[in-house]
Amino acid sequence: MAGGKHILGKGKAQRVFGTAKVGDRGQIVIPKDAREFFGIEPGDTLLILGRSETGLIISKPEALNDLAQKIFHSIDNEE
């Protein structure tokens, strides 16, 4: 299994996989270890979120499905 570098003091789920350079067309290459660790395959769709204070988050959309369901459930309970 691919690993990345374990971040000291953090759980095994938090790792550093290296860096990615932005190409002329704005594309990046996700490091192989990260693709293997997260099961990212060619043709997969990734969700790109951003916040000026903290930067970008790249995630598989289905990884945020549980969070979205909790938000919608919370909204339904308020109404």
Secondary structure as UniProt FT lines:
FT   STRAND          5..6
FT   TURN            8..9
FT   TURN            12..13
FT   STRAND          15..16
FT   TURN            24..25
FT   HELIX           32..38
FT   TURN            42..43
FT   STRAND          47..51
FT   TURN            52..54
FT   STRAND          55..59
FT   HELIX           61..64
FT   HELIX           65..78
//
